Amino acid sequence: MRVEDDADRGALLSGGELRILRALFGGKAGHVVAIGALAALSTAGTLALPLVVARLLEAVQHRHDVTGAALLMVLVGLGAAVAGTLAAYLLARLTERLVYRLRVATIRTSLALRLAEARREGGGNLATRLSGDVVRLKNAIDIGPIQIPTALVTLAGTLVIMGLIDWVLLLITLGGFLAALWIVALVILGLRRRYQAVQEGLGELATRFVFAVDALLIIKAYRAEEQVARELTGRARNLARLGLQTARLESLMAPAVTLGQQIALLAVLVGGGTRLLAGELALADFVAFLLYLLQLTAPLLMLASGVADIQAGVTARERFNRLFALPTDADAPARTADGHGAGYGAAAPANPAPGAAPDGWPGGPAVPAVRFERVGYSYIPGDEPALREVDLTVPARGLTALVGPSGAGKTTVLGLIERFMTPDSGRVLVFGRDTTELTPAELRARIAYVDQSFTLLRDTVRANLTLGQDRPVPDEVLLHALAKVGLDEQVLRLPDGLDTVIGGANDLSGGQRQRLALARAILADAPLVLLDEPTSQLDSGNELRLREIVDDLARDRAVLVVAHRLSTVQHADRVIVLDRGRVLAVGTHDELLAGCAPYAELVHGQLLGGPQDPPRDA
């Protein structure tokens, strides 16, 4: 089966919500007709089969030729089975198509979420959408569009035929099933709340487990394996208790329906036998009625279990709706000068040449690469501001260092430039344009960024180097960038060279990962380079190499580096000193050393602040 690559949110959502039937059957009218026709044939065969058996019994009773009746019985039974199988297969094709589109839309939405929303959801909770929620939704689809309507039609048709055969026995049957249906209704009402709790608990457990695995080095270093395992075990225990409660309710349905059938069967045997002996009911009709009574259990069980699966599917659908409703970068369109949104549909243009202004932007070295105008920002409204009325400028060319003690707001400055978050007050301009006048894609196409964690994907060296590149990059270009950071020989010694997957047996050291992240920034060829303490994992030899690379980059573009080492700032063209969210001073290293006492204290104490947490908001 060819899987269509039609997985954007717009193809799945209607009115901002996931509409299962629309997404499942949209544009597939032929499939819908075929599935409906096959399901109708299967239902008709199921309803006709007891009557055919009754006619066969009549033929036997009157010693007529049974060949035709027997052949008809086989054809009806086989036809019903084949039609039902084909209908289920055609529905499965559509279901797998929907599951694929839903998974891809979930992946794209998760990656497009604003940082704050992604961190609030948690990686494990987002991953649960791809596994547990998708499975529950798939189960609901498997049973909903065909099996429940078929069960309803079969149930209604069976009751009608039973009434035509003998309405007295039908009333006896309904009386026997009455108590069972009441129990099933109560069970269904209680299941939805428990399905919701189970899925939420599973997402939280997965999120915390992912965090624990990511922090495994520290957990082992502090001998905290048992402590963390106890916390996770407690959550798993609560999840098991919820699952047991859910299973207890689900287990009541089949026995309740079976009990109702047994009560009805006993009553029908007694009542039907009496009517048979009195001559009020033919033997063939009595047998047909009993067959319909036995057949009645299957659609009832299907309806009961189907409604439970649909309840679980509704819960999963609500979780997808909550995910798709979260703000993404696509929901932060550019605001044009007249205040109207510029939209997010257009792709970001290619990176301009280093040192050149992007098309349509203010140009020339007189236009700063970055300018903050009275910028204020708080991660939590009402909390202590991370930045307070900050004014700073980063020239279009040259190296600018941002220094200050831990918590001064240095990484927050980089986050605002990247538009991982937006200022509470003031403006952030990049190459003369307010960042709110640009889409995130347009803005970030002009910026190369190396974060303080030098984050790499668990993918090949090539994929990490070309992250964000639209076109293939020749090997010689990749190796040249690696040579600039002194990593080409190490990469070539890996088992598969550039195509070696980083991680596991072929992981890199901290310094090597940092240099690989720097090589990626070099390949981005952006006019603005942001470096969040790029020397933290480098030895003296590689630190010198890094300084040469940064100096080379700064000749024709803007480089803003968050610096924690004295060696990083000594040769900077400009140093900006931050403390408690305010700019204390701006100047060269020598100027600040002579005229800024807080800077002199930082320098003499080599206390330029440790790595900070990444931005918490977006």
C-alpha positions as CSV (number, residue, x, y, z in Angstrom):
1,M,0.0,0.0,0.0
2,R,1.3,3.4,-0.9
3,V,1.3,5.7,2.1
4,E,0.4,9.3,1.2
5,D,2.6,12.0,2.5
6,D,-0.3,14.2,3.6
7,A,0.4,14.7,7.3
8,D,0.1,18.3,8.0
9,R,-2.2,19.5,10.8
10,G,-4.5,21.2,8.3
11,A,-5.3,17.9,6.7
12,L,-6.3,16.4,10.0
13,L,-8.1,19.2,11.9
14,S,-11.5,20.8,11.3
15,G,-12.4,23.9,13.3
16,G,-9.1,23.4,15.2
17,E,-10.0,19.9,16.4
18,L,-9.2,16.4,15.3
19,R,-12.2,15.1,13.4
20,I,-11.7,11.3,13.2
21,L,-14.2,10.4,10.5
22,R,-13.4,13.3,8.3
23,A,-9.7,12.6,8.6
24,L,-10.3,8.9,8.0
25,F,-12.6,9.0,5.0
26,G,-11.8,12.4,3.5
27,G,-11.2,12.1,-0.3
28,K,-11.9,8.3,-0.1
29,A,-15.5,8.1,-1.3
30,G,-14.9,4.9,-3.2
31,H,-13.5,3.2,-0.1
32,V,-16.4,4.3,1.9
33,V,-18.9,2.9,-0.5
34,A,-17.0,-0.4,-0.8
35,I,-16.7,-0.7,3.0
36,G,-20.4,0.0,3.5
37,A,-21.5,-2.4,0.9
38,L,-19.3,-5.2,2.2
39,A,-20.4,-4.6,5.8
40,A,-24.1,-4.6,4.7
41,L,-23.5,-8.0,2.9
42,S,-21.8,-9.4,6.0
43,T,-24.6,-8.2,8.2
44,A,-27.3,-9.5,5.9
45,G,-25.6,-12.9,5.8
46,T,-25.4,-13.1,9.6
47,L,-29.1,-12.2,9.9
48,A,-30.1,-14.7,7.3
49,L,-28.1,-17.7,8.5
50,P,-30.5,-18.8,11.3
51,L,-33.4,-18.7,8.9
52,V,-31.5,-20.8,6.4
53,V,-30.7,-23.3,9.2
54,A,-34.4,-23.4,10.1
55,R,-35.3,-24.2,6.5
56,L,-32.7,-26.9,6.5
57,L,-34.2,-28.4,9.6
58,E,-37.7,-28.3,8.0
59,A,-36.3,-30.2,5.0
60,V,-34.8,-32.8,7.3
61,Q,-38.1,-33.0,9.3
62,H,-40.2,-33.5,6.2
63,R,-37.6,-35.8,4.6
64,H,-37.1,-33.4,1.6
65,D,-33.8,-33.1,-0.3
66,V,-31.5,-31.1,1.9
67,T,-28.8,-30.5,-0.7
68,G,-30.0,-27.0,-1.8
69,A,-30.6,-25.9,1.8
70,A,-27.2,-27.1,2.9
71,L,-25.4,-25.5,0.0
72,L,-27.3,-22.2,0.6
73,M,-26.3,-22.4,4.3
74,V,-22.6,-22.8,3.4
75,L,-22.7,-20.0,0.8
76,V,-24.5,-17.6,3.2
77,G,-22.0,-18.3,6.0
78,L,-19.0,-18.1,3.8
79,G,-20.2,-15.0,2.0
80,A,-20.8,-13.2,5.3
81,A,-17.3,-14.1,6.5
82,V,-15.6,-13.1,3.3
83,A,-17.5,-9.8,3.1
84,G,-16.7,-9.0,6.7
85,T,-13.0,-9.8,6.2
86,L,-12.7,-7.5,3.1
87,A,-14.6,-4.7,4.9
88,A,-12.2,-4.9,7.8
89,Y,-9.2,-5.0,5.5
90,L,-10.3,-1.9,3.6
91,L,-10.9,-0.1,6.8
92,A,-7.5,-1.1,8.1
93,R,-5.9,0.5,5.0
94,L,-7.6,3.8,5.8
95,T,-6.8,3.5,9.5
96,E,-3.0,2.9,8.9
97,R,-3.1,6.0,6.6
98,L,-4.7,8.0,9.3
99,V,-2.3,6.7,12.0
100,Y,0.7,7.6,9.8
101,R,-0.6,11.1,9.2
102,L,-1.4,11.6,12.8
103,R,2.1,10.4,13.9
104,V,3.8,12.7,11.4
105,A,1.6,15.7,12.4
106,T,2.4,14.9,16.1
107,I,6.1,14.9,15.3
108,R,6.0,18.1,13.4
109,T,3.8,19.8,16.0
110,S,6.1,18.7,18.8
111,L,9.2,20.0,17.1
112,A,7.5,23.3,16.2
113,L,6.3,23.9,19.8
114,R,7.6,27.0,21.6
115,L,10.3,26.0,24.0
116,A,8.2,26.7,27.1
117,E,5.3,24.5,25.9
118,A,7.6,21.7,24.8
119,R,9.3,21.6,28.2
120,R,6.0,21.9,30.0
121,E,4.7,18.9,28.2
122,G,7.8,16.9,28.6
123,G,9.5,14.5,26.1
124,G,8.0,11.4,27.5
125,N,4.5,12.8,27.5
126,L,4.9,13.9,23.8
127,A,6.3,10.5,23.0
128,T,3.3,8.8,24.5
129,R,1.1,10.5,21.9
130,L,3.0,8.5,19.3
131,S,2.6,5.2,21.1
132,G,-0.2,4.7,23.7
133,D,-2.6,7.5,22.4
134,V,-2.2,6.4,18.8
135,V,-2.9,2.8,19.7
136,R,-6.0,3.7,21.7
137,L,-7.3,5.8,18.8
138,K,-6.5,3.1,16.3
139,N,-8.4,0.6,18.4
140,A,-11.4,2.9,18.5
141,I,-11.3,3.3,14.7
142,D,-10.9,-0.4,14.1
143,I,-14.2,-1.0,16.0
144,G,-16.1,2.2,15.4
145,P,-16.9,2.8,11.8
146,I,-17.8,-0.8,10.9
147,Q,-18.1,-3.0,13.9
148,I,-20.4,-0.9,16.1
149,P,-22.8,0.1,13.2
150,T,-22.8,-3.6,12.1
151,A,-23.4,-4.7,15.7
152,L,-26.3,-2.2,16.0
153,V,-27.9,-3.3,12.7
154,T,-27.3,-7.0,13.6
155,L,-28.8,-6.4,17.1
156,A,-31.8,-4.5,15.7
157,G,-32.4,-7.0,12.9
158,T,-32.1,-9.9,15.2
159,L,-34.7,-8.5,17.6
160,V,-37.1,-7.7,14.7
161,I,-36.8,-11.2,13.3
162,M,-37.2,-12.7,16.8
163,G,-40.3,-10.6,17.2
164,L,-41.7,-11.8,13.9
165,I,-41.0,-15.4,14.9
166,D,-42.6,-15.1,18.4
167,W,-43.2,-11.8,20.2
168,V,-43.9,-13.5,23.5
169,L,-40.5,-15.2,23.5
170,L,-38.9,-11.8,22.5
171,L,-40.4,-10.2,25.6
172,I,-39.0,-13.0,27.8
173,T,-35.5,-12.5,26.1
174,L,-35.5,-8.8,26.7
175,G,-36.4,-9.3,30.4
176,G,-33.5,-11.6,30.8
177,F,-31.0,-9.1,29.3
178,L,-32.4,-6.1,31.2
179,A,-30.2,-6.4,34.3
180,A,-27.1,-7.1,32.2
181,L,-27.6,-3.9,30.1
182,W,-27.9,-1.8,33.3
183,I,-24.6,-3.2,34.6
184,V,-22.9,-2.5,31.3
185,A,-24.2,1.1,31.3
186,L,-22.7,1.8,34.7
187,V,-19.4,0.3,33.7
188,I,-19.1,2.5,30.6
189,L,-19.8,5.6,32.6
190,G,-16.9,4.8,35.0
191,L,-14.4,3.9,32.3
192,R,-13.8,7.3,30.7
193,R,-12.4,8.9,33.8
194,R,-10.1,6.0,34.4
195,Y,-8.8,6.0,30.8
196,Q,-8.0,9.7,31.2
197,A,-6.1,9.1,34.4
198,V,-4.2,6.1,32.9
199,Q,-3.0,8.1,29.9
200,E,-2.0,11.1,31.9
201,G,-0.1,8.9,34.3
202,L,1.6,7.0,31.5
203,G,2.7,10.3,29.9
204,E,4.1,11.6,33.2
205,L,5.9,8.3,33.9
206,A,7.5,8.3,30.4
207,T,8.6,11.9,30.8
208,R,10.3,11.3,34.2
209,F,11.9,8.2,32.9
210,V,13.3,10.0,29.9
211,F,14.7,12.7,32.2
212,A,16.3,10.1,34.4
213,V,18.0,8.3,31.4
214,D,19.3,11.7,30.2
215,A,20.7,12.4,33.7
216,L,22.1,8.9,34.2
217,L,25.7,10.1,34.5
218,I,24.8,12.3,37.4
219,I,22.5,9.7,39.0
220,K,25.3,7.2,39.0
221,A,27.8,9.7,40.2
222,Y,25.7,10.4,43.3
223,R,24.8,6.7,43.7
224,A,21.1,7.7,43.4
225,E,20.0,4.8,41.2
226,E,17.8,3.3,44.0
227,Q,16.4,6.7,45.0
228,V,15.3,7.5,41.4
229,A,14.1,4.0,40.9
230,R,11.9,4.3,44.0
231,E,10.3,7.5,42.7
232,L,9.7,6.0,39.3
233,T,8.5,2.7,40.8
234,G,6.0,4.7,42.9
235,R,4.5,6.2,39.8
236,A,4.5,2.8,38.0
237,R,2.7,1.4,41.1
238,N,0.0,4.1,40.9
239,L,-0.3,3.5,37.2
240,A,-0.7,-0.2,37.8
241,R,-3.4,0.5,40.4
242,L,-5.3,2.7,37.9
243,G,-4.9,-0.1,35.2
244,L,-6.2,-2.7,37.6
245,Q,-9.3,-0.5,38.4
246,T,-9.9,-0.1,34.7
247,A,-9.5,-3.8,34.1
248,R,-11.9,-4.6,36.9
249,L,-14.6,-2.5,35.3
250,E,-13.9,-3.9,31.8
251,S,-14.1,-7.5,33.1
252,L,-17.6,-6.9,34.3
253,M,-19.1,-6.4,30.9
254,A,-18.7,-9.9,29.3
255,P,-20.0,-11.8,32.4
256,A,-22.9,-9.4,32.7
257,V,-23.9,-10.0,29.1
258,T,-23.3,-13.8,29.4
259,L,-25.4,-13.9,32.6
260,G,-28.2,-12.0,30.8
261,Q,-28.0,-14.5,27.9
262,Q,-28.2,-17.5,30.3
263,I,-31.2,-16.1,32.1
264,A,-32.9,-15.4,28.8
265,L,-32.0,-18.8,27.4
266,L,-33.4,-20.6,30.4
267,A,-36.6,-18.6,30.3
268,V,-37.0,-19.1,26.5
269,L,-36.4,-22.9,26.8
270,V,-39.1,-23.1,29.4
271,G,-41.5,-20.7,27.7
272,G,-40.8,-21.9,24.2
273,G,-41.0,-25.6,25.1
274,T,-44.5,-24.9,26.6
275,R,-45.6,-23.1,23.4
276,L,-44.1,-25.8,21.3
277,L,-46.0,-28.6,23.1
278,A,-49.2,-26.5,22.9
279,G,-48.8,-26.3,19.1
280,E,-48.4,-22.5,19.2
281,L,-44.8,-22.6,17.8
282,A,-43.2,-24.7,15.0
283,L,-40.1,-26.7,15.8
284,A,-38.1,-25.0,13.0
285,D,-39.1,-21.5,14.3
286,F,-38.2,-22.5,17.8
287,V,-34.7,-23.6,16.7
288,A,-34.3,-20.4,14.6
289,F,-35.3,-18.3,17.7
290,L,-32.8,-20.1,19.8
291,L,-30.1,-19.5,17.2
292,Y,-30.9,-15.8,17.2
293,L,-30.9,-15.8,21.0
294,L,-27.4,-17.3,21.0
295,Q,-26.4,-14.9,18.2
296,L,-27.6,-11.9,20.2
297,T,-24.7,-12.1,22.6
298,A,-22.0,-11.3,20.0
299,P,-23.4,-7.9,19.0
300,L,-24.1,-7.0,22.6
301,L,-20.5,-7.8,23.6
302,M,-19.3,-6.0,20.6
303,L,-21.3,-2.9,21.5
304,A,-20.1,-3.1,25.2
305,S,-16.4,-3.5,24.4
306,G,-16.7,-1.1,21.4
307,V,-18.1,1.6,23.6
308,A,-15.2,1.1,26.0
309,D,-12.7,1.3,23.2
310,I,-14.4,4.4,21.9
311,Q,-14.2,6.0,25.4
312,A,-10.5,5.3,25.4
313,G,-10.2,6.7,21.8
314,V,-12.1,9.9,22.8
315,T,-9.6,10.4,25.7
316,A,-6.7,10.0,23.2
317,R,-8.4,12.4,20.8
318,E,-8.7,15.0,23.5
319,R,-5.0,14.6,24.3
320,F,-4.2,15.1,20.6
321,N,-6.5,18.2,20.5
322,R,-4.6,19.6,23.5
323,L,-1.3,19.1,21.8
324,F,-2.4,20.6,18.5
325,A,-3.8,23.6,20.4
326,L,-0.5,24.5,22.0
327,P,1.3,27.6,20.7
328,T,4.0,26.8,18.1
329,D,6.5,29.0,16.3
330,A,4.1,28.9,13.4
331,D,1.6,30.7,15.7
332,A,4.0,33.6,16.1
333,P,3.8,35.2,12.6
334,A,5.7,38.3,11.7
335,R,4.1,41.6,12.5
336,T,4.6,44.1,9.7
337,A,5.1,47.8,10.2
338,D,1.4,48.4,9.9
339,G,0.7,45.9,12.7
340,H,-0.6,43.2,10.4
341,G,0.7,39.6,10.4
342,A,2.9,38.7,7.6
343,G,2.1,35.0,7.9
344,Y,4.2,32.0,8.3
345,G,3.7,30.1,5.1
346,A,6.6,31.4,3.1
347,A,9.9,29.6,3.5
348,A,12.8,31.6,4.9
349,P,15.1,32.9,2.2
350,A,18.6,31.5,1.9
351,N,21.3,32.9,4.2
352,P,22.9,36.1,2.9
353,A,26.6,36.4,2.4
354,P,28.6,37.0,5.6
355,G,28.6,40.7,6.4
356,A,25.9,41.5,3.9
357,A,22.5,42.6,4.8
358,P,19.6,40.3,4.0
359,D,17.4,41.3,1.0
360,G,15.1,44.1,1.9
361,W,16.8,44.7,5.3
362,P,18.7,47.8,6.2
363,G,22.3,47.4,5.0
364,G,25.8,48.4,5.7
365,P,28.2,48.1,8.7
366,A,26.5,51.2,10.3
367,V,23.4,49.0,11.0
368,P,24.0,46.9,14.2
369,A,23.6,43.2,14.0
370,V,21.7,43.3,17.3
371,R,20.2,46.2,19.3
372,F,18.3,46.0,22.5
373,E,16.1,49.0,23.4
374,R,15.0,49.2,27.0
375,V,14.3,45.4,27.0
376,G,12.7,43.8,30.0
377,Y,11.9,40.1,30.5
378,S,10.7,37.8,33.3
379,Y,10.4,34.1,33.0
380,I,7.5,34.1,35.4
381,P,5.1,37.1,35.4
382,G,5.5,39.0,38.6
383,D,8.7,37.2,39.4
384,E,12.2,38.8,39.6
385,P,13.0,40.1,36.1
386,A,15.8,38.4,34.3
387,L,16.4,41.6,32.3
388,R,15.6,45.2,33.3
389,E,15.5,47.9,30.7
390,V,18.5,46.6,28.9
391,D,20.1,48.7,26.2
392,L,23.0,47.1,24.2
393,T,24.4,47.0,20.7
394,V,26.3,44.4,18.8
395,P,28.0,45.8,15.7
396,A,27.5,44.2,12.3
397,R,31.2,43.1,12.3
398,G,33.6,42.1,15.0
399,L,33.6,40.1,18.3
400,T,31.4,41.2,21.1
401,A,31.7,39.4,24.5
402,L,28.9,39.3,27.0
403,V,30.1,38.7,30.6
404,G,28.7,38.8,34.1
405,P,28.2,36.6,37.1
406,S,25.9,33.6,37.0
407,G,22.3,34.7,36.7
408,A,23.2,38.0,35.2
409,G,20.9,37.3,32.2
410,K,23.5,36.5,29.5
411,T,21.8,33.4,28.1
412,T,18.5,35.2,28.3
413,V,19.9,37.8,25.9
414,L,20.7,35.1,23.4
415,G,17.3,33.5,23.8
416,L,15.6,36.9,23.1
417,I,17.8,37.3,20.0
418,E,16.8,33.9,18.7
419,R,13.1,34.7,19.6
420,F,12.9,31.6,21.9
421,M,11.0,34.1,23.9
422,T,9.7,37.7,23.3
423,P,10.4,40.7,25.6
424,D,7.9,41.9,28.1
425,S,8.9,45.4,27.2
426,G,11.2,47.2,24.8
427,R,12.4,46.0,21.4
428,V,15.0,43.6,20.1
429,L,16.3,44.5,16.6
430,V,18.4,42.2,14.4
431,F,20.0,43.9,11.4
432,G,17.6,46.8,11.9
433,R,14.5,44.8,12.0
434,D,12.3,44.2,15.0
435,T,12.3,40.5,15.7
436,T,8.5,40.6,16.0
437,E,8.3,41.8,12.4
438,L,10.0,38.5,11.3
439,T,8.8,35.0,11.4
440,P,11.0,32.7,13.6
441,A,12.2,31.0,10.4
442,E,13.2,34.2,8.7
443,L,15.0,35.4,11.8
444,R,16.9,32.2,12.6
445,A,18.0,31.8,8.9
446,R,20.4,34.8,9.7
447,I,21.8,33.3,12.9
448,A,24.2,30.5,13.7
449,Y,23.9,29.3,17.3
450,V,26.1,27.2,19.6
451,D,24.3,26.5,22.9
452,Q,26.1,26.0,26.1
453,S,25.2,22.3,26.1
454,F,26.7,22.0,22.5
455,T,23.6,19.9,21.7
456,L,23.9,17.2,19.1
457,L,21.3,14.9,17.6
458,R,21.6,11.1,18.0
459,D,22.4,10.9,14.3
460,T,25.3,10.8,12.0
461,V,28.1,13.3,12.0
462,R,27.0,14.4,8.6
463,A,23.4,15.0,9.7
464,N,24.6,17.0,12.7
465,L,26.9,19.2,10.5
466,T,24.2,19.9,7.9
467,L,21.3,20.5,10.4
468,G,19.0,23.0,8.8
469,Q,20.7,22.8,5.4
470,D,18.3,22.5,2.5
471,R,20.8,21.0,0.0
472,P,23.4,18.2,0.2
473,V,26.9,19.5,1.3
474,P,29.9,17.9,-0.4
475,D,32.2,15.8,1.9
476,E,35.2,18.1,1.2
477,V,33.2,21.1,2.5
478,L,32.2,19.2,5.7
479,L,35.8,18.0,6.2
480,H,37.1,21.5,5.7
481,A,34.8,22.8,8.4
482,L,35.9,19.9,10.7
483,A,39.6,20.7,10.0
484,K,39.0,24.3,11.1
485,V,38.0,23.0,14.5
486,G,40.7,20.3,14.6
487,L,38.2,17.4,14.3
488,D,38.7,16.0,10.8
489,E,41.1,13.3,11.7
490,Q,39.1,12.0,14.6
491,V,35.9,11.9,12.5
492,L,37.7,10.0,9.7
493,R,38.9,7.4,12.2
494,L,35.3,6.7,13.2
495,P,33.9,3.3,11.8
496,D,31.8,5.0,9.2
497,G,33.5,8.4,9.0
498,L,31.0,11.2,8.4
499,D,28.1,8.6,8.4
500,T,28.9,7.3,11.9
501,V,26.0,7.7,14.3
502,I,27.0,9.7,17.4
503,G,26.2,8.0,20.6
504,G,26.5,4.5,22.2
505,A,29.8,2.9,21.2
506,N,30.8,5.8,19.0
507,D,30.1,8.7,21.3
508,L,32.4,11.8,21.3
509,S,34.0,13.5,24.3
510,G,32.7,16.8,25.6
511,G,35.3,18.8,23.8
512,Q,34.8,16.9,20.6
513,R,31.0,17.4,20.7
514,Q,31.6,21.1,21.4
515,R,33.9,21.4,18.4
516,L,31.4,19.6,16.2
517,A,28.7,22.1,17.2
518,L,31.1,24.9,16.4
519,A,31.8,23.3,12.9
520,R,28.0,23.3,12.3
521,A,27.9,27.0,13.1
522,I,30.7,27.6,10.6
523,L,28.9,25.7,7.9
524,A,25.7,27.7,8.5
525,D,27.5,30.8,7.1
526,A,25.2,33.2,8.8
527,P,25.9,36.9,9.3
528,L,25.3,36.7,13.0
529,V,27.0,34.0,15.2
530,L,25.9,33.4,18.8
531,L,28.2,31.4,21.0
532,D,27.2,30.5,24.6
533,E,30.5,29.9,26.3
534,P,32.2,27.9,23.5
535,T,35.4,27.1,25.5
536,S,34.0,25.4,28.5
537,Q,35.1,21.9,27.4
538,L,38.3,22.8,25.5
539,D,41.9,22.3,26.4
540,S,44.4,25.1,26.0
541,G,45.4,24.0,22.5
542,N,41.9,23.8,21.1
543,E,40.9,27.0,22.9
544,L,43.6,28.8,21.0
545,R,42.3,27.2,17.8
546,L,38.8,28.4,18.7
547,R,40.0,31.9,19.2
548,E,41.5,31.9,15.8
549,I,38.2,30.6,14.3
550,V,36.2,33.2,16.1
551,D,38.6,36.0,15.0
552,D,38.3,34.8,11.5
553,L,34.5,34.8,11.7
554,A,34.4,38.2,13.2
555,R,36.3,39.8,10.3
556,D,33.2,39.9,8.1
557,R,30.3,39.2,10.4
558,A,29.0,39.7,13.9
559,V,30.0,37.3,16.6
560,L,28.4,37.6,20.1
561,V,29.9,35.3,22.7
562,V,28.8,34.6,26.2
563,A,32.1,34.4,28.0
564,H,33.1,32.8,31.3
565,R,36.8,32.7,30.7
566,L,39.2,35.6,30.7
567,S,41.0,34.4,27.6
568,T,37.7,34.7,25.6
569,V,37.2,38.4,26.4
570,Q,40.8,39.8,26.3
571,H,40.8,40.1,22.5
572,A,37.1,41.1,22.0
573,D,36.4,44.3,20.1
574,R,33.7,45.1,22.7
575,V,32.7,43.7,26.1
576,I,29.3,44.2,27.6
577,V,29.0,43.7,31.4
578,L,25.7,42.4,32.8
579,D,24.7,42.1,36.4
580,R,21.3,41.2,37.8
581,G,19.6,41.9,34.4
582,R,21.2,45.3,33.9
583,V,24.0,46.5,31.6
584,L,26.7,47.9,34.0
585,A,29.3,49.0,31.4
586,V,30.4,48.6,27.8
587,G,34.0,48.9,26.4
588,T,37.1,47.1,25.6
589,H,38.8,44.8,28.1
590,D,41.4,47.3,29.0
591,E,38.9,50.2,29.3
592,L,36.7,48.1,31.6
593,L,39.6,46.9,33.6
594,A,40.5,50.4,34.4
595,G,37.1,52.0,34.8
596,C,34.6,49.3,35.9
597,A,35.2,48.0,39.4
598,P,32.7,45.0,39.1
599,Y,34.4,43.9,35.9
600,A,37.8,44.2,37.5
601,E,36.7,42.0,40.4
602,L,35.4,39.4,37.9
603,V,38.6,39.4,36.0
604,H,40.9,39.3,39.0
605,G,38.9,36.5,40.6
606,Q,38.4,34.7,37.2
607,L,34.7,34.6,38.2
608,L,32.9,35.2,35.0
609,G,30.0,33.0,36.0
610,G,29.2,29.3,35.2
611,P,26.9,27.9,32.6
612,Q,23.3,28.9,33.1
613,D,20.2,27.0,32.5
614,P,18.8,27.4,28.9
615,P,15.8,29.8,28.5
616,R,12.7,28.5,30.2
617,D,10.2,30.3,28.1
618,A,9.5,30.8,24.5
